[in-house]
Amino acid sequence: MSSLGMLTSPFDAYLVGLLLTDGYVLSDRDGVALDMTDEDVIKFLADTIGTTYKAYSDGIHKTKYRVTINVPGITE
């Protein structure tokens, strides 16, 4: 996603918006991730882009759900 010209659908714009507000770059590999407590959103994203997601909890706070997306060259 190095160019806004690559936003070719409403989903692309939605994904970019979520990543800008709640996402982050993975420093140990080429990719981005999104963590949220809203499983429905994470499941929708994972299903739409054809990947899986993980749930994690520290036992104190709400369960969070994480989807990661490989983006070659993003950390260069």
C-alpha positions as a Python dict, from the first residue, in 0.01 Angstrom:
ca = {
    (1, 'M'): (0, 0, 0),
    (2, 'S'): (262, 249, -99),
    (3, 'S'): (29, 453, -319),
    (4, 'L'): (-321, 589, -271),
    (5, 'G'): (-381, 479, -630),
    (6, 'M'): (-395, 124, -493),
    (7, 'L'): (-718, 202, -306),
    (8, 'T'): (-956, 46, -553),
    (9, 'S'): (-1253, -42, -333),
    (10, 'P'): (-1440, 74, -24),
    (11, 'F'): (-1282, -219, 162),
    (12, 'D'): (-931, -91, 80),
    (13, 'A'): (-1019, 250, 225),
    (14, 'Y'): (-1176, 86, 533),
    (15, 'L'): (-865, -125, 593),
    (16, 'V'): (-631, 173, 557),
    (17, 'G'): (-846, 370, 802),
    (18, 'L'): (-835, 91, 1059),
    (19, 'L'): (-460, 51, 1021),
    (20, 'L'): (-406, 426, 1060),
    (21, 'T'): (-611, 440, 1380),
    (22, 'D'): (-540, 105, 1550),
    (23, 'G'): (-266, -65, 1350),
    (24, 'Y'): (109, -82, 1381),
    (25, 'V'): (416, -192, 1186),
    (26, 'L'): (575, -518, 1299),
    (27, 'S'): (939, -438, 1369),
    (28, 'D'): (1057, -800, 1356),
    (29, 'R'): (918, -884, 1012),
    (30, 'D'): (769, -718, 705),
    (31, 'G'): (409, -660, 798),
    (32, 'V'): (143, -472, 984),
    (33, 'A'): (-96, -582, 1255),
    (34, 'L'): (-423, -469, 1404),
    (35, 'D'): (-537, -542, 1759),
    (36, 'M'): (-894, -483, 1875),
    (37, 'T'): (-1137, -609, 2136),
    (38, 'D'): (-1406, -630, 1867),
    (39, 'E'): (-1378, -986, 1736),
    (40, 'D'): (-1639, -925, 1465),
    (41, 'V'): (-1420, -661, 1297),
    (42, 'I'): (-1105, -873, 1316),
    (43, 'K'): (-1290, -1183, 1189),
    (44, 'F'): (-1435, -983, 899),
    (45, 'L'): (-1089, -854, 804),
    (46, 'A'): (-927, -1197, 834),
    (47, 'D'): (-1201, -1364, 629),
    (48, 'T'): (-1193, -1093, 362),
    (49, 'I'): (-815, -1101, 312),
    (50, 'G'): (-794, -1479, 349),
    (51, 'T'): (-594, -1512, 669),
    (52, 'T'): (-643, -1616, 1029),
    (53, 'Y'): (-648, -1419, 1351),
    (54, 'K'): (-551, -1488, 1710),
    (55, 'A'): (-707, -1412, 2046),
    (56, 'Y'): (-505, -1323, 2352),
    (57, 'S'): (-580, -1212, 2705),
    (58, 'D'): (-381, -1116, 3011),
    (59, 'G'): (-663, -1231, 3239),
    (60, 'I'): (-734, -878, 3358),
    (61, 'H'): (-844, -684, 3050),
    (62, 'K'): (-1088, -770, 2775),
    (63, 'T'): (-972, -1033, 2527),
    (64, 'K'): (-798, -879, 2226),
    (65, 'Y'): (-794, -1016, 1876),
    (66, 'R'): (-504, -969, 1633),
    (67, 'V'): (-475, -1002, 1259),
    (68, 'T'): (-139, -964, 1087),
    (69, 'I'): (-80, -880, 722),
    (70, 'N'): (249, -945, 543),
    (71, 'V'): (366, -640, 350),
    (72, 'P'): (704, -709, 186),
    (73, 'G'): (941, -414, 205),
    (74, 'I'): (740, -210, 456),
    (75, 'T'): (1029, -187, 702),
    (76, 'E'): (1286, -76, 443),
}
